Protein backbone atom coordinates (compact mmCIF):
# COMPACT_ATOMS: atom_id res chain seq x y z
CA UNK A 1 0.00 0.00 0.00
CA UNK A 2 1.43 3.33 -0.97
CA UNK A 3 -0.03 6.05 1.22
CA UNK A 4 2.89 7.82 2.83
CA UNK A 5 3.78 11.45 2.23
CA UNK A 6 2.34 11.77 -1.27
CA UNK A 7 0.28 14.78 -2.26
CA UNK A 8 -3.06 14.13 -3.96
CA UNK A 9 -1.51 15.40 -7.23
CA UNK A 10 1.34 12.89 -6.93
CA UNK A 11 -1.10 10.08 -6.16
CA UNK A 12 -3.19 10.99 -9.22
CA UNK A 13 -0.14 11.05 -11.48
CA UNK A 14 1.12 7.66 -10.30
CA UNK A 15 -2.35 6.12 -10.33
CA UNK A 16 -2.93 7.32 -13.90
CA UNK A 17 0.24 5.50 -14.97
CA UNK A 18 -0.59 2.30 -13.05
CA UNK A 19 -4.38 2.09 -13.48
CA UNK A 20 -5.97 4.69 -15.74
CA UNK A 21 -9.35 2.97 -15.17
CA UNK A 22 -9.22 3.41 -11.37
CA UNK A 23 -12.39 5.14 -10.17
CA UNK A 24 -12.15 8.47 -8.39
CA UNK A 25 -14.78 10.06 -6.17
CA UNK A 26 -16.86 12.88 -7.64
CA UNK A 27 -17.01 15.78 -7.46
CA UNK A 28 -13.26 15.78 -7.65
CA UNK A 29 -13.02 19.35 -6.36
CA UNK A 30 -14.27 18.10 -2.99
CA UNK A 31 -12.77 14.63 -2.78
CA UNK A 32 -9.29 14.91 -4.32
CA UNK A 33 -8.01 16.38 -1.04
CA UNK A 34 -8.95 13.08 0.65
CA UNK A 35 -6.86 11.02 -1.79
CA UNK A 36 -3.91 9.57 0.15
CA UNK A 37 -2.48 6.74 -1.94
CA UNK A 38 -3.02 3.73 -4.13
CA UNK A 39 -2.72 -0.03 -3.69
CA UNK A 40 -3.06 -3.33 -5.47
CA UNK A 41 -3.90 -5.06 -2.16
CA UNK A 42 -6.88 -3.20 -0.68
CA UNK A 43 -7.81 -3.99 2.91
CA UNK A 44 -11.59 -3.90 2.59
CA UNK A 45 -14.60 -6.23 2.42
CA UNK A 46 -14.73 -6.55 -1.38
CA UNK A 47 -13.46 -9.60 -3.23
CA UNK A 48 -10.77 -8.25 -5.54
CA UNK A 49 -8.52 -9.58 -8.25
CA UNK A 50 -4.83 -9.25 -7.34
CA UNK A 51 -2.59 -6.88 -9.24
CA UNK A 52 -5.14 -4.16 -10.02
CA UNK A 53 -4.39 -0.76 -8.50
CA UNK A 54 -7.13 1.34 -6.89
CA UNK A 55 -7.22 4.72 -5.16
CA UNK A 56 -7.04 4.99 -1.38
CA UNK A 57 -9.05 7.75 0.28
CA UNK A 58 -8.97 8.88 3.89
CA UNK A 59 -12.41 8.06 5.29
CA UNK A 60 -12.54 11.00 7.72
CA UNK A 61 -11.60 13.51 5.02
CA UNK A 62 -14.31 12.08 2.76
CA UNK A 63 -16.90 12.50 5.50
CA UNK A 64 -15.73 16.06 6.08
CA UNK A 65 -16.08 16.78 2.33
CA UNK A 66 -19.62 15.41 2.45
CA UNK A 67 -20.47 17.57 5.48
CA UNK A 68 -19.50 20.63 3.45
CA UNK A 69 -21.27 19.47 0.28
CA UNK A 70 -24.50 18.34 1.94
CA UNK A 71 -24.58 20.92 4.73
CA UNK A 72 -25.23 18.28 7.36
CA UNK A 73 -23.75 17.12 10.66
CA UNK A 74 -21.09 14.43 11.08
CA UNK A 75 -23.59 11.63 11.70
CA UNK A 76 -25.58 12.44 8.58
CA UNK A 77 -22.45 12.64 6.44
CA UNK A 78 -21.07 9.40 7.94
CA UNK A 79 -24.34 7.57 7.24
CA UNK A 80 -24.42 8.86 3.68
CA UNK A 81 -20.77 7.92 3.16
CA UNK A 82 -21.18 4.42 4.59
CA UNK A 83 -24.13 3.55 2.39
CA UNK A 84 -23.53 5.49 -0.84
CA UNK A 85 -19.75 5.62 -1.08
CA UNK A 86 -17.90 3.11 1.06
CA UNK A 87 -20.68 0.56 0.61
CA UNK A 88 -20.97 0.92 -3.17
CA UNK A 89 -19.24 -1.63 -5.42
CA UNK A 90 -18.65 -0.13 -8.86
CA UNK A 91 -16.36 -2.75 -10.37
CA UNK A 92 -12.68 -3.57 -10.10
CA UNK A 93 -11.66 0.11 -10.03
CA UNK A 94 -13.72 0.84 -6.88
CA UNK A 95 -11.58 2.83 -4.43
CA UNK A 96 -10.77 1.70 -0.93
CA UNK A 97 -10.76 3.74 2.27
CA UNK A 98 -8.23 4.15 5.07
CA UNK A 99 -9.54 4.39 8.62
CA UNK A 100 -7.47 6.36 11.10
CA UNK A 101 -9.50 5.08 14.03
CA UNK A 102 -8.21 1.61 15.01
CA UNK A 103 -11.69 0.78 16.39
CA UNK A 104 -13.47 1.65 13.10
Secondary structure as GFF3:
##gff-version 3
##sequence-region A 1 104
A	DSSP	alpha_helix	8	18	.	.	.	ID=ss1
A	DSSP	alpha_helix	28	31	.	.	.	ID=ss2
A	DSSP	three_ten_helix	32	34	.	.	.	ID=ss3
A	DSSP	beta_strand	35	39	.	.	.	ID=ss4
A	DSSP	beta_strand	54	58	.	.	.	ID=ss5
A	DSSP	alpha_helix	59	70	.	.	.	ID=ss6
A	DSSP	alpha_helix	74	80	.	.	.	ID=ss7
A	DSSP	pi_helix	81	86	.	.	.	ID=ss8
A	DSSP	beta_strand	96	98	.	.	.	ID=ss9
###
